[in-house]
């Protein structure tokens, strides 16, 4: 077998054989297939696609490239959630302790942000003392003890995806349904969760810009999970405007704490509860009441245990950026549009995200929203507040926001953040 014949086959729109797929993933993981060869193959897959059978084999080969975790010794059922990535998507933070408070074990292996979407680990690292890295035995210990863990995936889990994702990120080959589905599901299946709920984002701030593509991605991932014995469902949710009122690391932790205290923005609470119900149903805990767990403080108690178990101080003040800049509403009227991608880009340019994976992020940087689409605003009132430690970044963040919002006469908006279920 050789890389050139595999690349040529996909370039000429042929289906790859099982043997070709197994060989190319294994040889790439071992370094025998070079990055430039794999990037040519990834581009051919992006342009010509893969059949469901090819995607299934590609995913199985990526799982086989590393270790598989096993949570069967735990006495509770396991449930996990994965979001395809959005702006202001802090849902994992209130959701993991909430679902654990309702009786499930939540092994949430999360990532860092790259580009305009934030990463859960970057958000949690704004809590003084909190550490993302855990050994597998320590992860099991915390799960058995308190039920929820949010930590970095170890290097042993789907190493083929780790290499391939980094390569796709710099070769314009992220936005491919076969490659996204196999990347996400290889990690989740190798992680060993018993059930999985996928939050597939749709809109300007997401990889999938329209409902049809999002449905196809969701159906592909649900089929992959189900075939590997993981009870998998998906919600398609709106990402045309940021989720909640904040995009940025410490800003989003603060908002998550409001949700855990029984408050918080309506869309964040609605999505947290919708995903919690899906996870609890999939874990066989349909009688649990997540609304009650938010109201009676048990989800917040669980959060405090989860943060302390990883060295964090749940009572420490969260960092604030040194400088703020207010963006006023241009006129009186209804805010009809506030674009998710533009806000994500502005937060990233303010220092909340990174351009290369080794770059540091600013804990306090980001964008705070003072109104959501559908709400009335008055000329001159604060519409957005930009936060950063490095005020020379305000100009490029403001450039990202040019044309990103409109104030005018009200237009019809979806009544729920959840657009569909697969
Ligand atoms: N998240 C992943 O883990 N992989 C992708 O390909 C896209 C989003």
Boltz pocket constraint, residues with backbone or C-beta under 6 A from the ligand:
constraints:
  - pocket:
      binder: B
      contacts: [[A, 83], [A, 84], [A, 85], [A, 165], [A, 174], [A, 179], [A, 180], [A, 181], [A, 183], [A, 184]]
      max_distance: 6.0
